[in-house]
Amino acid sequence: MYLGDLIMAILNTLILVVCVLVSVAFLTLLERKV
């Protein structure tokens, strides 16, 4: 496994985690406003 592939895999995982966290935070804020 090349270093570039490993870095891309880590970046994709980080992006996925960030998207999930943003979605959860957004839903939490929406529920608080309602």
N, C-alpha and C positions, 0 to 999 in steps of 0.2 A: 504494500500500500504506500503510495507516494505521499510526501508531506503535504503537497497541494491538496490532494483528495481529503486528507485528514483535516486540514484547515477548513475546507469547504463544508465538510460534514459538521464540524463544530460550529461554524457560522450559521448553517441551516438550523441546527438545533437551538442556538441562541435566539435566532429570529423567531422560531416557532414559539419558544417560551415567552419571549417579549410580547408576541401577538396575543397569546393566551392571557397573560397578565393584564394587558391593556383592555381586553374584552371583559375580563372579570371586574376590573376597576370601573369601566364604563357602565356596566350593568349595575354595580353597587351604587354608583352616583345617581343613576336613573331611578333606582328604587327609593333612594333617600329623598329625591325631589318630589316624587309622587305622594 
